[in-house]
């Protein structure tokens, strides 16, 4: 029987982590000659011609899921698409269904993050604003059904830590978990001095400045306040450029001394150009599972300064491609000074960054998914 793979993801695009993973995997499947379809409601990027896109509930694409009203939008979009996609998957009984968390059952569930662990981390940090986000109630119930109910034949964890969280929070048997990390588009994310110069010119950042970059849509959880605190402690030739859709006003006020050197770019689709403009990537996040943004920075030959949480510790090595940091302004400032202290050592960090990313090319990562799908298809045929 010919192998056919169905992916389910609410949005298929190059904006956002899960969306990009689904898009890249579709490209890998197409290049490998695997018949593949993506069930989605929103399509925001050009899709490989060898991939079929089946849109369900396309009107959901008009509901904003980013920006100021994102919580309300997601509270509507996430459950409605999950129900619609679950029904759509029933029409593909002969295919291997790979869901990115947007259907109530299937063959493979790709677990990009364990929401229960994310909320536990917020509680430990004394943050309770998530209670105002109605999407969390749905996600908690959905995960109990999908994961706790073991409604998938196999669970793909994007890091070893996620694998442990699946066992701890939901009792998923280790035999039903495969660790497959996310990949990176090595052609899109690479050094590009011309693109970097354009970004610096656009935002008035001096060509000679040491530019730190932060990218993320949840400024609080991803630790932007700590990065701004570090900026206040650094010399006047160091700038911080922030890409993301959050309201910048509360964070501008945190820069007591470095206000002119803190630049907010808002949400952007050309993030590869921002990495090309940067000298280091700063990411003092409290919870991650793999962190595509860190991998994108590494592929762009940009040393990474990040908290060793989630899957980041699997590939970020001190003195090789960056440094581990604490969510603390003094520690971040110290590590930034360390990165730039020696030009020869800095060049080595840049080389090490790219060398790390080259182990995570999408064609290499995608073969693991194809092998898993073929294994599940064969076992179903012999059942």
C-alpha positions in Angstrom: 0.0 0.0 0.0 1.3 3.5 -0.9 2.3 5.6 2.1 0.1 8.6 2.5 0.6 11.2 5.3 -2.0 13.7 6.5 -0.8 16.6 8.7 -3.3 18.5 10.8 -2.4 22.1 11.8 -4.7 25.1 12.2 -2.3 27.5 10.4 0.1 26.5 7.7 2.7 29.3 7.3 6.2 30.4 8.1 5.0 32.6 11.0 5.2 30.9 14.3 6.9 27.7 15.5 4.2 25.0 15.0 3.1 26.5 11.7 6.6 26.5 10.3 7.2 22.9 11.4 4.2 21.7 9.5 5.1 23.7 6.4 8.7 22.4 6.4 7.6 18.8 6.9 5.2 19.1 4.0 8.1 20.2 1.9 10.2 17.2 3.0 7.4 14.7 2.3 6.9 16.2 -1.1 10.6 16.1 -2.0 10.7 12.5 -0.8 7.8 11.5 -3.1 5.4 10.8 -0.3 1.8 11.5 -1.0 0.8 14.1 1.6 -2.0 16.4 2.5 -2.3 19.2 5.1 -5.7 19.9 6.7 -5.7 23.5 7.8 -8.0 26.5 8.1 -5.4 29.2 7.4 -2.7 29.1 4.8 -0.2 32.0 4.9 2.7 30.7 2.8 3.3 29.2 -0.5 3.1 25.4 -0.2 5.1 22.8 -2.1 3.3 21.9 -5.3 3.5 18.2 -4.3 1.4 18.9 -1.2 -2.4 19.0 -1.2 -4.0 21.5 1.1 -7.5 20.7 2.4 -9.0 23.7 4.0 -11.6 23.2 6.7 -13.6 26.1 8.3 -11.6 28.6 6.2 -13.6 31.5 7.7 -11.5 31.0 10.9 -8.7 32.6 9.0 -10.5 36.0 9.4 -10.4 35.7 13.2 -7.3 37.5 14.7 -5.1 35.1 16.7 -2.2 37.5 17.2 -2.0 41.0 18.6 -4.1 42.6 21.4 -7.2 40.4 20.9 -5.3 37.1 20.4 -6.6 35.4 23.5 -10.2 35.9 22.5 -9.4 34.9 18.9 -7.7 31.7 20.0 -10.4 30.8 22.4 -12.7 30.7 19.4 -10.4 29.3 16.7 -8.6 26.6 18.6 -11.6 24.5 19.7 -13.6 25.0 16.5 -10.8 24.0 14.2 -10.0 21.0 16.4 -13.5 19.7 16.1 -13.7 20.4 12.3 -10.3 18.8 11.7 -11.2 15.7 13.7 -14.1 15.2 11.4 -12.1 15.8 8.3 -9.5 13.3 9.4 -12.1 10.6 9.4 -12.2 10.8 5.6 -8.6 9.7 5.4 -8.7 6.3 7.2 -6.0 4.8 4.9 -3.5 7.5 5.6 -1.1 8.0 8.6 -2.5 11.1 10.4 0.1 13.4 12.0 -1.5 16.0 14.2 0.2 19.1 15.7 -2.3 19.1 18.5 -5.3 20.1 16.5 -7.4 16.9 16.4 -8.7 14.7 19.1 -7.2 11.5 17.7 -4.9 10.3 15.0 -1.8 8.1 14.5 1.0 10.5 15.6 0.7 13.5 17.9 3.6 15.9 17.7 3.9 17.4 21.1 5.5 20.8 20.7 4.8 21.8 24.3 3.2 20.3 27.3 0.7 22.9 28.4 0.4 21.4 31.9 4.1 21.9 32.5 4.0 25.4 31.0 1.2 26.4 33.5 3.1 24.7 36.4 6.1 26.9 35.6 3.9 30.0 35.6 2.5 29.0 39.0 6.0 28.4 40.4 7.0 31.9 39.2 3.9 33.4 40.9 2.3 34.4 37.6 -1.5 34.0 37.5 -2.5 36.1 34.5 -3.0 33.0 32.4 -6.2 32.4 34.4 -7.7 35.3 32.3 -7.0 33.4 29.0 -10.0 31.1 28.3 -8.0 29.0 25.8 -6.1 27.3 28.7 -9.4 25.7 29.9 -10.0 24.1 26.4 -6.4 23.1 26.0 -6.3 21.4 29.4 -9.5 19.4 28.6 -8.2 18.6 25.0 -4.9 17.4 26.3 -6.6 15.1 28.8 -8.5 13.6 26.0 -5.7 13.4 23.4 -2.7 12.6 25.6 -4.1 11.3 28.9 -6.6 9.2 26.9 -3.7 7.8 24.8 -5.8 8.4 21.6 -2.7 8.3 19.4 -0.6 5.3 18.5 2.6 7.3 18.9 3.6 10.6 20.5 6.5 12.6 19.1 8.3 14.7 21.7 10.4 17.5 20.2 13.0 17.1 23.1 13.9 14.6 25.7 12.5 17.0 28.4 9.1 16.9 26.6 9.2 13.1 26.6 9.7 13.2 30.4 6.8 15.7 30.8 4.5 13.4 28.8 5.3 10.5 31.2 5.0 12.7 34.3 1.8 14.6 33.6 -0.1 12.1 31.5 1.4 8.6 32.1 2.3 8.1 28.4 4.3 4.8 28.2 7.9 5.3 27.1 7.4 2.8 24.3 4.9 5.1 22.7 7.1 8.1 22.7 9.7 9.0 20.0 12.0 12.0 20.4 12.4 13.8 17.1 13.7 17.4 17.4 12.5 20.2 15.2 14.6 21.2 12.2 15.8 24.4 10.6 15.8 25.8 7.0 19.5 26.2 6.4 19.0 28.1 3.2 16.6 30.7 4.7 18.6 31.2 7.9 22.2 32.0 7.1 24.5 35.0 7.2 23.4 37.8 5.0 25.3 41.0 5.6 23.3 43.0 3.0 19.9 42.1 4.7 21.4 42.8 8.1 22.6 46.3 7.0 19.1 47.1 5.7 17.5 46.2 9.0 20.0 48.4 10.9 19.3 51.3 8.6 15.6 50.9 8.9 15.7 51.2 12.7 18.5 53.7 12.9 20.9 51.3 14.6 24.6 52.2 14.0 26.5 49.8 11.9 29.2 49.5 14.5 26.8 48.8 17.4 26.8 45.5 19.2 23.3 44.4 18.5 21.4 42.0 20.7 18.2 40.4 19.3 15.1 39.1 21.1 12.3 37.4 19.1 9.1 36.2 20.8 5.4 36.8 21.1 5.1 36.3 24.9 7.4 38.9 26.3 6.7 38.0 29.9 7.2 34.2 29.7 10.2 34.6 27.4 12.0 37.0 29.8 12.2 40.2 27.9 12.3 42.2 31.2 15.6 40.5 32.1 17.1 41.3 28.7 16.2 44.9 29.1 17.7 45.0 32.6 20.9 43.7 31.1 20.9 46.3 28.4 20.7 49.0 31.2 23.9 47.5 32.6 25.9 47.4 29.3 27.9 50.1 27.5 26.3 52.6 25.2 27.5 50.8 22.1 25.2 47.9 22.8 21.6 47.9 21.5 18.6 45.5 21.9 16.2 44.9 19.0 12.9 43.2 19.9 10.6 41.4 17.4 7.2 40.4 18.5 3.5 41.4 18.6 3.2 42.2 22.4 2.4 45.7 23.6 5.9 47.4 24.0 4.8 50.2 26.3 5.3 48.5 29.7 8.7 47.3 28.6 9.9 50.6 27.3 9.5 51.9 30.8 11.8 49.3 32.2 14.8 50.8 30.2 15.8 53.5 32.7 19.1 54.3 31.2 19.1 52.6 27.8 15.8 53.8 26.4 17.3 55.1 23.1 19.1 51.8 22.6 15.9 49.7 23.0 14.1 49.2 19.6 10.7 47.5 19.1 10.1 46.2 15.6 6.6 44.7 16.1 5.6 41.5 14.4 7.6 40.8 11.2 7.6 38.2 8.5 11.2 38.8 7.5 12.8 37.5 10.7 15.7 36.0 8.8 16.9 39.5 8.1 16.8 40.4 11.8 19.1 37.5 12.6 21.5 38.7 9.9 21.6 42.1 11.6 22.3 40.7 15.1 25.6 40.0 16.9 24.0 37.9 19.6 20.6 36.4 20.4 19.3 36.8 23.9 16.5 34.5 25.2 16.0 34.3 29.0 12.8 32.3 28.7 11.2 30.4 31.6 9.8 27.5 29.5 10.4 26.1 26.1 10.3 22.7 24.5 12.9 23.1 21.7 12.9 26.8 20.7 13.0 27.3 17.0 14.1 30.9 17.4 17.4 29.8 19.1 18.0 27.3 16.3 17.3 30.0 13.7 19.9 32.2 15.3 22.5 29.5 15.3 21.9 28.8 11.6 22.5 32.5 11.0 25.9 32.2 12.8 24.6 34.2 15.7 25.8 33.1 19.2 22.9 32.3 21.5 22.5 33.4 25.2 19.6 31.4 26.6 18.2 29.8 29.7 18.9 26.0 29.5 15.2 25.0 29.6 13.1 22.6 27.5 15.1 21.4 24.6 17.6 24.3 24.5 20.0 22.4 26.7 20.1 19.7 24.1 22.0 21.8 21.6 23.3 25.0 23.4 26.9 24.4 24.6 28.8 26.9 26.7 31.7 28.4 24.9 30.9 26.4 21.7 27.9 28.2 20.2 26.9 30.6 23.0 26.3 30.5 26.7 23.7 29.4 29.2 22.2 32.3 31.1 20.0 32.7 34.2 16.9 34.8 34.1 18.8 37.6 35.8 19.9 40.9 34.3 23.4 40.8 35.9 24.1 37.3 34.7 23.0 38.2 31.2 25.1 41.4 31.1 28.1 39.4 32.2 27.6 36.8 29.5 27.2 39.4 26.8 30.5 41.0 27.8 32.0 37.6 27.7 30.8 36.9 24.2 32.3 40.1 22.9 35.5 40.2 25.0 37.7 38.4 22.5 37.2 38.8 18.7 38.9 35.4 18.0 36.7 33.6 20.5 33.6 35.4 19.1 34.4 34.2 15.6 34.6 30.6 17.0 31.2 31.0 18.6 29.8 32.0 15.2 31.3 29.0 13.5 30.1 26.7 16.3 26.6 28.1 15.9 26.3 27.2 12.3 27.9 23.8 12.8 25.3 23.0 15.4 22.4 24.0 13.1 23.7 21.9 10.3 22.9 18.8 12.3 19.2 19.8 12.3 18.5 20.4 8.6 14.8 19.7 7.7 15.6 17.0 5.2 17.5 15.0 7.8 14.8 15.5 10.5 11.9 14.7 8.1 13.3 11.2 7.3 12.6 10.3 10.9 8.9 11.2 10.4 8.7 9.3 7.2 10.3 6.2 8.8 7.8 6.4 11.7 4.9 6.8 9.4 6.0 3.8 7.3 6.4 1.7 10.5 2.9 2.6 11.6 1.5 1.8 8.2 3.2 -1.6 8.2 2.0 -2.5 11.6 -1.6 -1.5 10.7 -1.4 -3.7 7.6 -0.3 -6.7 9.7 -2.8 -6.1 12.4 
